[in-house]
Amino acid sequence: MPSILKTLNVIFTVIKLTEVFSVTLHRIKALSKNIGEKLRKGFSEVQNLSTVIRLE
């Protein structure tokens, strides 16, 4: 009987770790997407500035 409980405990631990890993991966993806958007926005602002500087 104890070996069955031990096995179940291991299975639930693996499931929990998988959930945590999945959530962490999701957060990393969201963070990198956010950083990418900020970089693109900053780059377009630099391009706009260089256009303004050339016009003057």
mmCIF file of the N, C-alpha and C atoms, coordinates in Angstrom:
data_MODEL
# 
_entry.id   MODEL 
# 
loop_
_atom_site.group_PDB 
_atom_site.id 
_atom_site.type_symbol 
_atom_site.label_atom_id 
_atom_site.label_alt_id 
_atom_site.label_comp_id 
_atom_site.label_asym_id 
_atom_site.label_entity_id 
_atom_site.label_seq_id 
_atom_site.pdbx_PDB_ins_code 
_atom_site.Cartn_x 
_atom_site.Cartn_y 
_atom_site.Cartn_z 
_atom_site.occupancy 
_atom_site.B_iso_or_equiv 
_atom_site.pdbx_formal_charge 
_atom_site.auth_seq_id 
_atom_site.auth_comp_id 
_atom_site.auth_asym_id 
_atom_site.auth_atom_id 
_atom_site.pdbx_PDB_model_num 
ATOM 1   N N  . MET A 1 1  ? 0.817  -1.216 0.000   1.00 0.00 ? 1  MET A N  1 
ATOM 2   C CA . MET A 1 1  ? 0.000  0.000  0.000   1.00 0.00 ? 1  MET A CA 1 
ATOM 3   C C  . MET A 1 1  ? 0.859  1.279  0.000   1.00 0.00 ? 1  MET A C  1 
ATOM 4   N N  . PRO A 1 2  ? 1.886  1.364  0.848   1.00 0.00 ? 2  PRO A N  1 
ATOM 5   C CA . PRO A 1 2  ? 2.700  2.594  0.843   1.00 0.00 ? 2  PRO A CA 1 
ATOM 6   C C  . PRO A 1 2  ? 3.348  2.885  -0.505  1.00 0.00 ? 2  PRO A C  1 
ATOM 7   N N  . SER A 1 3  ? 3.706  1.840  -1.269  1.00 0.00 ? 3  SER A N  1 
ATOM 8   C CA . SER A 1 3  ? 4.348  2.076  -2.561  1.00 0.00 ? 3  SER A CA 1 
ATOM 9   C C  . SER A 1 3  ? 3.371  2.730  -3.539  1.00 0.00 ? 3  SER A C  1 
ATOM 10  N N  . ILE A 1 4  ? 2.079  2.369  -3.442  1.00 0.00 ? 4  ILE A N  1 
ATOM 11  C CA . ILE A 1 4  ? 1.061  3.002  -4.303  1.00 0.00 ? 4  ILE A CA 1 
ATOM 12  C C  . ILE A 1 4  ? 0.943  4.485  -3.949  1.00 0.00 ? 4  ILE A C  1 
ATOM 13  N N  . LEU A 1 5  ? 0.922  4.784  -2.657  1.00 0.00 ? 5  LEU A N  1 
ATOM 14  C CA . LEU A 1 5  ? 0.844  6.181  -2.220  1.00 0.00 ? 5  LEU A CA 1 
ATOM 15  C C  . LEU A 1 5  ? 2.075  6.957  -2.672  1.00 0.00 ? 5  LEU A C  1 
ATOM 16  N N  . LYS A 1 6  ? 3.234  6.325  -2.581  1.00 0.00 ? 6  LYS A N  1 
ATOM 17  C CA . LYS A 1 6  ? 4.475  6.969  -3.015  1.00 0.00 ? 6  LYS A CA 1 
ATOM 18  C C  . LYS A 1 6  ? 4.414  7.283  -4.514  1.00 0.00 ? 6  LYS A C  1 
ATOM 19  N N  . THR A 1 7  ? 3.928  6.314  -5.299  1.00 0.00 ? 7  THR A N  1 
ATOM 20  C CA . THR A 1 7  ? 3.804  6.495  -6.742  1.00 0.00 ? 7  THR A CA 1 
ATOM 21  C C  . THR A 1 7  ? 2.846  7.629  -7.064  1.00 0.00 ? 7  THR A C  1 
ATOM 22  N N  . LEU A 1 8  ? 1.699  7.648  -6.392  1.00 0.00 ? 8  LEU A N  1 
ATOM 23  C CA . LEU A 1 8  ? 0.718  8.728  -6.604  1.00 0.00 ? 8  LEU A CA 1 
ATOM 24  C C  . LEU A 1 8  ? 1.327  10.077 -6.249  1.00 0.00 ? 8  LEU A C  1 
ATOM 25  N N  . ASN A 1 9  ? 2.066  10.119 -5.160  1.00 0.00 ? 9  ASN A N  1 
ATOM 26  C CA . ASN A 1 9  ? 2.709  11.360 -4.736  1.00 0.00 ? 9  ASN A CA 1 
ATOM 27  C C  . ASN A 1 9  ? 3.685  11.846 -5.805  1.00 0.00 ? 9  ASN A C  1 
ATOM 28  N N  . VAL A 1 10 ? 4.470  10.944 -6.361  1.00 0.00 ? 10 VAL A N  1 
ATOM 29  C CA . VAL A 1 10 ? 5.419  11.301 -7.416  1.00 0.00 ? 10 VAL A CA 1 
ATOM 30  C C  . VAL A 1 10 ? 4.675  11.825 -8.637  1.00 0.00 ? 10 VAL A C  1 
ATOM 31  N N  . ILE A 1 11 ? 3.591  11.143 -9.021  1.00 0.00 ? 11 ILE A N  1 
ATOM 32  C CA . ILE A 1 11 ? 2.802  11.567 -10.186 1.00 0.00 ? 11 ILE A CA 1 
ATOM 33  C C  . ILE A 1 11 ? 2.251  12.973 -9.977  1.00 0.00 ? 11 ILE A C  1 
ATOM 34  N N  . PHE A 1 12 ? 1.672  13.227 -8.796  1.00 0.00 ? 12 PHE A N  1 
ATOM 35  C CA . PHE A 1 12 ? 1.117  14.561 -8.526  1.00 0.00 ? 12 PHE A CA 1 
ATOM 36  C C  . PHE A 1 12 ? 2.209  15.627 -8.494  1.00 0.00 ? 12 PHE A C  1 
ATOM 37  N N  . THR A 1 13 ? 3.384  15.273 -7.986  1.00 0.00 ? 13 THR A N  1 
ATOM 38  C CA . THR A 1 13 ? 4.503  16.216 -7.961  1.00 0.00 ? 13 THR A CA 1 
ATOM 39  C C  . THR A 1 13 ? 4.926  16.576 -9.381  1.00 0.00 ? 13 THR A C  1 
ATOM 40  N N  . VAL A 1 14 ? 5.003  15.563 -10.246 1.00 0.00 ? 14 VAL A N  1 
ATOM 41  C CA . VAL A 1 14 ? 5.381  15.805 -11.640 1.00 0.00 ? 14 VAL A CA 1 
ATOM 42  C C  . VAL A 1 14 ? 4.343  16.694 -12.323 1.00 0.00 ? 14 VAL A C  1 
ATOM 43  N N  . ILE A 1 15 ? 3.057  16.429 -12.074 1.00 0.00 ? 15 ILE A N  1 
ATOM 44  C CA . ILE A 1 15 ? 1.986  17.248 -12.669 1.00 0.00 ? 15 ILE A CA 1 
ATOM 45  C C  . ILE A 1 15 ? 2.115  18.692 -12.193 1.00 0.00 ? 15 ILE A C  1 
ATOM 46  N N  . LYS A 1 16 ? 2.359  18.873 -10.906 1.00 0.00 ? 16 LYS A N  1 
ATOM 47  C CA . LYS A 1 16 ? 2.484  20.231 -10.347 1.00 0.00 ? 16 LYS A CA 1 
ATOM 48  C C  . LYS A 1 16 ? 3.684  20.958 -10.961 1.00 0.00 ? 16 LYS A C  1 
ATOM 49  N N  . LEU A 1 17 ? 4.819  20.258 -11.064 1.00 0.00 ? 17 LEU A N  1 
ATOM 50  C CA . LEU A 1 17 ? 6.007  20.879 -11.657 1.00 0.00 ? 17 LEU A CA 1 
ATOM 51  C C  . LEU A 1 17 ? 5.769  21.254 -13.115 1.00 0.00 ? 17 LEU A C  1 
ATOM 52  N N  . THR A 1 18 ? 5.031  20.405 -13.836 1.00 0.00 ? 18 THR A N  1 
ATOM 53  C CA . THR A 1 18 ? 4.711  20.695 -15.234 1.00 0.00 ? 18 THR A CA 1 
ATOM 54  C C  . THR A 1 18 ? 3.862  21.951 -15.331 1.00 0.00 ? 18 THR A C  1 
ATOM 55  N N  . GLU A 1 19 ? 2.891  22.092 -14.434 1.00 0.00 ? 19 GLU A N  1 
ATOM 56  C CA . GLU A 1 19 ? 2.045  23.294 -14.418 1.00 0.00 ? 19 GLU A CA 1 
ATOM 57  C C  . GLU A 1 19 ? 2.885  24.540 -14.158 1.00 0.00 ? 19 GLU A C  1 
ATOM 58  N N  . VAL A 1 20 ? 3.757  24.466 -13.165 1.00 0.00 ? 20 VAL A N  1 
ATOM 59  C CA . VAL A 1 20 ? 4.611  25.613 -12.813 1.00 0.00 ? 20 VAL A CA 1 
ATOM 60  C C  . VAL A 1 20 ? 5.500  25.982 -13.990 1.00 0.00 ? 20 VAL A C  1 
ATOM 61  N N  . PHE A 1 21 ? 6.088  24.972 -14.638 1.00 0.00 ? 21 PHE A N  1 
ATOM 62  C CA . PHE A 1 21 ? 6.956  25.198 -15.786 1.00 0.00 ? 21 PHE A CA 1 
ATOM 63  C C  . PHE A 1 21 ? 6.182  25.850 -16.926 1.00 0.00 ? 21 PHE A C  1 
ATOM 64  N N  . SER A 1 22 ? 4.956  25.382 -17.149 1.00 0.00 ? 22 SER A N  1 
ATOM 65  C CA . SER A 1 22 ? 4.113  25.927 -18.211 1.00 0.00 ? 22 SER A CA 1 
ATOM 66  C C  . SER A 1 22 ? 3.791  27.396 -17.955 1.00 0.00 ? 22 SER A C  1 
ATOM 67  N N  . VAL A 1 23 ? 3.428  27.702 -16.721 1.00 0.00 ? 23 VAL A N  1 
ATOM 68  C CA . VAL A 1 23 ? 3.113  29.093 -16.360 1.00 0.00 ? 23 VAL A CA 1 
ATOM 69  C C  . VAL A 1 23 ? 4.346  29.970 -16.524 1.00 0.00 ? 23 VAL A C  1 
ATOM 70  N N  . THR A 1 24 ? 5.505  29.463 -16.092 1.00 0.00 ? 24 THR A N  1 
ATOM 71  C CA . THR A 1 24 ? 6.748  30.219 -16.216 1.00 0.00 ? 24 THR A CA 1 
ATOM 72  C C  . THR A 1 24 ? 7.069  30.493 -17.678 1.00 0.00 ? 24 THR A C  1 
ATOM 73  N N  . LEU A 1 25 ? 6.916  29.459 -18.525 1.00 0.00 ? 25 LEU A N  1 
ATOM 74  C CA . LEU A 1 25 ? 7.162  29.631 -19.955 1.00 0.00 ? 25 LEU A CA 1 
ATOM 75  C C  . LEU A 1 25 ? 6.236  30.688 -20.534 1.00 0.00 ? 25 LEU A C  1 
ATOM 76  N N  . HIS A 1 26 ? 4.972  30.640 -20.130 1.00 0.00 ? 26 HIS A N  1 
ATOM 77  C CA . HIS A 1 26 ? 3.987  31.611 -20.622 1.00 0.00 ? 26 HIS A CA 1 
ATOM 78  C C  . HIS A 1 26 ? 4.391  33.026 -20.228 1.00 0.00 ? 26 HIS A C  1 
ATOM 79  N N  . ARG A 1 27 ? 4.849  33.186 -18.994 1.00 0.00 ? 27 ARG A N  1 
ATOM 80  C CA . ARG A 1 27 ? 5.280  34.516 -18.519 1.00 0.00 ? 27 ARG A CA 1 
ATOM 81  C C  . ARG A 1 27 ? 6.496  35.005 -19.292 1.00 0.00 ? 27 ARG A C  1 
ATOM 82  N N  . ILE A 1 28 ? 7.438  34.095 -19.558 1.00 0.00 ? 28 ILE A N  1 
ATOM 83  C CA . ILE A 1 28 ? 8.642  34.483 -20.307 1.00 0.00 ? 28 ILE A CA 1 
ATOM 84  C C  . ILE A 1 28 ? 8.260  34.926 -21.719 1.00 0.00 ? 28 ILE A C  1 
ATOM 85  N N  . LYS A 1 29 ? 7.330  34.193 -22.350 1.00 0.00 ? 29 LYS A N  1 
ATOM 86  C CA . LYS A 1 29 ? 6.877  34.565 -23.699 1.00 0.00 ? 29 LYS A CA 1 
ATOM 87  C C  . LYS A 1 29 ? 6.246  35.948 -23.684 1.00 0.00 ? 29 LYS A C  1 
ATOM 88  N N  . ALA A 1 30 ? 5.363  36.197 -22.692 1.00 0.00 ? 30 ALA A N  1 
ATOM 89  C CA . ALA A 1 30 ? 4.691  37.491 -22.603 1.00 0.00 ? 30 ALA A CA 1 
ATOM 90  C C  . ALA A 1 30 ? 5.708  38.608 -22.383 1.00 0.00 ? 30 ALA A C  1 
ATOM 91  N N  . LEU A 1 31 ? 6.685  38.341 -21.543 1.00 0.00 ? 31 LEU A N  1 
ATOM 92  C CA . LEU A 1 31 ? 7.709  39.347 -21.246 1.00 0.00 ? 31 LEU A CA 1 
ATOM 93  C C  . LEU A 1 31 ? 8.544  39.655 -22.486 1.00 0.00 ? 31 LEU A C  1 
ATOM 94  N N  . SER A 1 32 ? 8.949  38.622 -23.214 1.00 0.00 ? 32 SER A N  1 
ATOM 95  C CA . SER A 1 32 ? 9.767  38.860 -24.403 1.00 0.00 ? 32 SER A CA 1 
ATOM 96  C C  . SER A 1 32 ? 8.966  39.577 -25.484 1.00 0.00 ? 32 SER A C  1 
ATOM 97  N N  . LYS A 1 33 ? 7.668  39.265 -25.577 1.00 0.00 ? 33 LYS A N  1 
ATOM 98  C CA . LYS A 1 33 ? 6.815  39.962 -26.546 1.00 0.00 ? 33 LYS A CA 1 
ATOM 99  C C  . LYS A 1 33 ? 6.728  41.447 -26.184 1.00 0.00 ? 33 LYS A C  1 
ATOM 100 N N  . ASN A 1 34 ? 6.561  41.725 -24.896 1.00 0.00 ? 34 ASN A N  1 
ATOM 101 C CA . ASN A 1 34 ? 6.481  43.100 -24.403 1.00 0.00 ? 34 ASN A CA 1 
ATOM 102 C C  . ASN A 1 34 ? 7.777  43.850 -24.694 1.00 0.00 ? 34 ASN A C  1 
ATOM 103 N N  . ILE A 1 35 ? 8.916  43.201 -24.450 1.00 0.00 ? 35 ILE A N  1 
ATOM 104 C CA . ILE A 1 35 ? 10.211 43.835 -24.714 1.00 0.00 ? 35 ILE A CA 1 
ATOM 105 C C  . ILE A 1 35 ? 10.362 44.110 -26.207 1.00 0.00 ? 35 ILE A C  1 
ATOM 106 N N  . GLY A 1 36 ? 9.950  43.139 -27.037 1.00 0.00 ? 36 GLY A N  1 
ATOM 107 C CA . GLY A 1 36 ? 10.031 43.308 -28.493 1.00 0.00 ? 36 GLY A CA 1 
ATOM 108 C C  . GLY A 1 36 ? 9.206  44.482 -28.969 1.00 0.00 ? 36 GLY A C  1 
ATOM 109 N N  . GLU A 1 37 ? 8.002  44.624 -28.420 1.00 0.00 ? 37 GLU A N  1 
ATOM 110 C CA . GLU A 1 37 ? 7.139  45.750 -28.808 1.00 0.00 ? 37 GLU A CA 1 
ATOM 111 C C  . GLU A 1 37 ? 7.770  47.074 -28.408 1.00 0.00 ? 37 GLU A C  1 
ATOM 112 N N  . LYS A 1 38 ? 8.357  47.129 -27.212 1.00 0.00 ? 38 LYS A N  1 
ATOM 113 C CA . LYS A 1 38 ? 8.995  48.364 -26.762 1.00 0.00 ? 38 LYS A CA 1 
ATOM 114 C C  . LYS A 1 38 ? 10.183 48.716 -27.648 1.00 0.00 ? 38 LYS A C  1 
ATOM 115 N N  . LEU A 1 39 ? 10.963 47.686 -28.029 1.00 0.00 ? 39 LEU A N  1 
ATOM 116 C CA . LEU A 1 39 ? 12.114 47.938 -28.912 1.00 0.00 ? 39 LEU A CA 1 
ATOM 117 C C  . LEU A 1 39 ? 11.654 48.470 -30.269 1.00 0.00 ? 39 LEU A C  1 
ATOM 118 N N  . ARG A 1 40 ? 10.596 47.868 -30.827 1.00 0.00 ? 40 ARG A N  1 
ATOM 119 C CA . ARG A 1 40 ? 10.087 48.337 -32.125 1.00 0.00 ? 40 ARG A CA 1 
ATOM 120 C C  . ARG A 1 40 ? 9.585  49.779 -32.023 1.00 0.00 ? 40 ARG A C  1 
ATOM 121 N N  . LYS A 1 41 ? 8.877  50.072 -30.917 1.00 0.00 ? 41 LYS A N  1 
ATOM 122 C CA . LYS A 1 41 ? 8.357  51.423 -30.717 1.00 0.00 ? 41 LYS A CA 1 
ATOM 123 C C  . LYS A 1 41 ? 9.513  52.427 -30.618 1.00 0.00 ? 41 LYS A C  1 
ATOM 124 N N  . GLY A 1 42 ? 10.535 52.053 -29.842 1.00 0.00 ? 42 GLY A N  1 
ATOM 125 C CA . GLY A 1 42 ? 11.704 52.927 -29.693 1.00 0.00 ? 42 GLY A CA 1 
ATOM 126 C C  . GLY A 1 42 ? 12.424 53.124 -31.014 1.00 0.00 ? 42 GLY A C  1 
ATOM 127 N N  . PHE A 1 43 ? 12.525 52.068 -31.810 1.00 0.00 ? 43 PHE A N  1 
ATOM 128 C CA . PHE A 1 43 ? 13.202 52.153 -33.106 1.00 0.00 ? 43 PHE A CA 1 
ATOM 129 C C  . PHE A 1 43 ? 12.437 53.077 -34.054 1.00 0.00 ? 43 PHE A C  1 
ATOM 130 N N  . SER A 1 44 ? 11.102 52.953 -34.059 1.00 0.00 ? 44 SER A N  1 
ATOM 131 C CA . SER A 1 44 ? 10.327 53.822 -34.940 1.00 0.00 ? 44 SER A CA 1 
ATOM 132 C C  . SER A 1 44 ? 10.410 55.276 -34.486 1.00 0.00 ? 44 SER A C  1 
ATOM 133 N N  . GLU A 1 45 ? 10.514 55.505 -33.167 1.00 0.00 ? 45 GLU A N  1 
ATOM 134 C CA . GLU A 1 45 ? 10.687 56.875 -32.677 1.00 0.00 ? 45 GLU A CA 1 
ATOM 135 C C  . GLU A 1 45 ? 12.033 57.443 -33.129 1.00 0.00 ? 45 GLU A C  1 
ATOM 136 N N  . VAL A 1 46 ? 13.066 56.611 -33.110 1.00 0.00 ? 46 VAL A N  1 
ATOM 137 C CA . VAL A 1 46 ? 14.391 57.054 -33.576 1.00 0.00 ? 46 VAL A CA 1 
ATOM 138 C C  . VAL A 1 46 ? 14.334 57.380 -35.071 1.00 0.00 ? 46 VAL A C  1 
ATOM 139 N N  . GLN A 1 47 ? 13.632 56.533 -35.843 1.00 0.00 ? 47 GLN A N  1 
ATOM 140 C CA . GLN A 1 47 ? 13.489 56.809 -37.277 1.00 0.00 ? 47 GLN A CA 1 
ATOM 141 C C  . GLN A 1 47 ? 12.745 58.119 -37.502 1.00 0.00 ? 47 GLN A C  1 
ATOM 142 N N  . ASN A 1 48 ? 11.696 58.359 -36.731 1.00 0.00 ? 48 ASN A N  1 
ATOM 143 C CA . ASN A 1 48 ? 10.943 59.613 -36.857 1.00 0.00 ? 48 ASN A CA 1 
ATOM 144 C C  . ASN A 1 48 ? 11.832 60.809 -36.525 1.00 0.00 ? 48 ASN A C  1 
ATOM 145 N N  . LEU A 1 49 ? 12.633 60.671 -35.479 1.00 0.00 ? 49 LEU A N  1 
ATOM 146 C CA . LEU A 1 49 ? 13.548 61.756 -35.110 1.00 0.00 ? 49 LEU A CA 1 
ATOM 147 C C  . LEU A 1 49 ? 14.549 62.033 -36.217 1.00 0.00 ? 49 LEU A C  1 
ATOM 148 N N  . SER A 1 50 ? 15.092 60.973 -36.799 1.00 0.00 ? 50 SER A N  1 
ATOM 149 C CA . SER A 1 50 ? 16.087 61.186 -37.859 1.00 0.00 ? 50 SER A CA 1 
ATOM 150 C C  . SER A 1 50 ? 15.439 61.840 -39.078 1.00 0.00 ? 50 SER A C  1 
ATOM 151 N N  . THR A 1 51 ? 14.179 61.514 -39.342 1.00 0.00 ? 51 THR A N  1 
ATOM 152 C CA . THR A 1 51 ? 13.464 62.160 -40.444 1.00 0.00 ? 51 THR A CA 1 
ATOM 153 C C  . THR A 1 51 ? 13.282 63.646 -40.157 1.00 0.00 ? 51 THR A C  1 
ATOM 154 N N  . VAL A 1 52 ? 12.906 63.952 -38.921 1.00 0.00 ? 52 VAL A N  1 
ATOM 155 C CA . VAL A 1 52 ? 12.709 65.354 -38.528 1.00 0.00 ? 52 VAL A CA 1 
ATOM 156 C C  . VAL A 1 52 ? 14.026 66.110 -38.629 1.00 0.00 ? 52 VAL A C  1 
ATOM 157 N N  . ILE A 1 53 ? 15.113 65.491 -38.189 1.00 0.00 ? 53 ILE A N  1 
ATOM 158 C CA . ILE A 1 53 ? 16.427 66.145 -38.234 1.00 0.00 ? 53 ILE A CA 1 
ATOM 159 C C  . ILE A 1 53 ? 16.830 66.412 -39.686 1.00 0.00 ? 53 ILE A C  1 
ATOM 160 N N  . ARG A 1 54 ? 16.578 65.457 -40.582 1.00 0.00 ? 54 ARG A N  1 
ATOM 161 C CA . ARG A 1 54 ? 16.919 65.651 -41.992 1.00 0.00 ? 54 ARG A CA 1 
ATOM 162 C C  . ARG A 1 54 ? 16.097 66.779 -42.610 1.00 0.00 ? 54 ARG A C  1 
ATOM 163 N N  . LEU A 1 55 ? 14.842 66.893 -42.198 1.00 0.00 ? 55 LEU A N  1 
ATOM 164 C CA . LEU A 1 55 ? 13.977 67.935 -42.760 1.00 0.00 ? 55 LEU A CA 1 
ATOM 165 C C  . LEU A 1 55 ? 14.444 69.327 -42.346 1.00 0.00 ? 55 LEU A C  1 
ATOM 166 N N  . GLU A 1 56 ? 14.985 69.427 -41.155 1.00 0.00 ? 56 GLU A N  1 
ATOM 167 C CA . GLU A 1 56 ? 15.451 70.746 -40.679 1.00 0.00 ? 56 GLU A CA 1 
ATOM 168 C C  . GLU A 1 56 ? 16.781 71.000 -41.261 1.00 0.00 ? 56 GLU A C  1 
# 
